[in-house]
Amino acid sequence: MSALLGIAVADFRERTRRPAYLVTLAAAIGLGWLAIPPADSVWVIMNAGGYRGLYDGAWVGTVTALAGGLWLMLGGFYVVRGTITRDRLTRVGQVLAATPLSRPTYLLGKLLSNFLVLASMAGVLAGTALALQVARGESYTVDLAALLAPFALFTLPVLAVTSAAAVLFETVRPLRAGLGNIVWFFVWTFLLIGSGGVPFGGFGLVVESMRASVVEQGLPRAGGFSLGLTGIDEPLRVFDWDGLVPTGELVAGRLVVLLVAVLVAVLPALWFDRFDVARAAEARRGAVAAGTGVGAAHATELGADIAAAAAAPGGAGSLSAGSLTAGSLTAAPVGRRPALARMVAGELRVLTSDLSRWWWLIAAGLNVAAVAWNGPGTAMLAAAWIWPVLVWSRLGTQHLEHGMDTLLGAYPGSLDRTAAQWLAGVALTAGTAVGPLAGMLLDGDAVRAAHWAAGALFIPSLALLLGTVTRTPRVFQVLYLIAWYLAANDVAAFDHMGIVLDGAGHPAGASAVAVGGAAFGLTAAALAVRRVQHLLR
């Protein structure tokens, strides 16, 4: 037990010292503010059939707890994942491997550490709810039991499952990196749809309790309930709600959820290598032989290129700035710079170096299907522009993947390399959606073709800026998935592809000029950030 707590507490302390943790706490405060808007607000998080409860402990606690379970399950997963991978990269894992620490204990320690991080966010959310209850001025009675009970029933069990899933994903090789981020997004979506917006259920009991309160107070019957940020035409009517009285079945179900979380976290003990160097090396050799370890092979190739360049006539001094395009290292006399086309080709090669034949076959299949589809095929464009999300997320970060940042940063020409990365991203984006474009042109739909062109510029621009600023592919993966999902579900405000159509069949979102202008603005910002980063070295 002491070993388990030691791992959890040490890991928790290490993560709470990071600036990213403060950002997540600030996000939790923002979520609480959205959940308890002013009385005259034109948006709500929970619409109780045309009503909202009096801002007392029961209502603010329930709404913020439900919203916390909804959104922390998604964002919290991306916050806490990566701790096992970090132990592997920093060699802390090898130190732990030399101790008697068992695999189940280590995994449970990581589960507890993840849960502590997420629970601290939920705690900040609860504190924000209490502060806003007082600030809104409708009830000054502090009822901590009524406020905190919904967090225990609806939020903490969800966060336990999220913490366990983060541990599980890090022990399954295909899910350790970007693919796991995408898979989790769709797991989250599936759970939300299947549970009516509240993970693992329970929303029905809340709705029944609120409906009963409305009837008891002689008010008109409540309509449909909704949970999530929603715009309203006029402020909701207010009713008094005493809170949900938990049933034994609900409590038992939550305990089962907690037990499932523990089992999910311990399950990887069956295959987790516990940082055994020999087992890990054997697994890597097998992955390379099977064609799944391209990243490691590519790192070896880069090292060989550097060595060859350094051994060439003139040695390391003959490496020019332009010749150091990541993955395309060649010896060149000082002062010579390759043409932009050569730099773009080199960046495109690196960007796509890890892609298997199956990846290209699926991309080609989507394009063929788009051409064969009768009409412009908006669905096929959405499919074509979600497939390369992991590739786009490397823009702005690919020089960090194999420790190339220090080497490349020692040479001038950072803006040239950044521009080449952007052009490579544009080429990839256009190439993966040639089929939908052909369908638009065959239909004579020049308006949607213009939106296609704007989208082909916007996506790599967003990826490049986020990658350059955050120095991680994860932020783009998450934000783009959310934007893509909203656009695919006809939310015109997030449509960057021109797939949300109005009654006349024209794109209902921002104009192609606006999207294209935003793309160039994002690219200019990425170039400026990259220049500042280079000057600050």
Buried (B, 14 or more C-beta within 10 A) or exposed (E): EEBBEEBBBEBBEBBBEEEEBEEBBEBBBEBBBBBBBEEEBEEBBBBBBBBBBBBBBBBBBBBBBBBBBBBBBBBBBBBBBBBBBBBBEEEBBBEBBEEEBEBBBBBBBBBBBBBBBBBBBBBBBBBBBBBBBBEBEBBEEEBEEBBBBBBBBBBBBBBBBBBBBBBBBBBBBEBBBBBBBBBBBEBBEEBBEEBBBBBBBBBEBBBEBBBEBBEEEEBEEBEEBBBBBEEBEEBBBBBBBEBBEBEEEBEEBBEEBBEBBBEBBBBBBEEBBBBBEEEBEEBBEEBBEEEBBBBBBBBEBBEEBBEEBBEBEBEEEBBBBBBBBBBBBBBBEEEEBBEEEBBBBBBBBBBBBBBEEEBEEEBEEBBBBBBEBEBBBBBBBBBBBBBBBBBBBBBBBBBBBBEBBEBBBEBEBBBBBBBBBBBBBBBBBBBBBBBBBBBBBEBEBEBBBBBBBBBBBBBBBBBBBBBBBBBBBBBBBBEBBBBBBBBBEEBBEBBBBBBBBEEEEEBBBBBBEEBBBBBEEBBEBBBBBBEEBBEEE
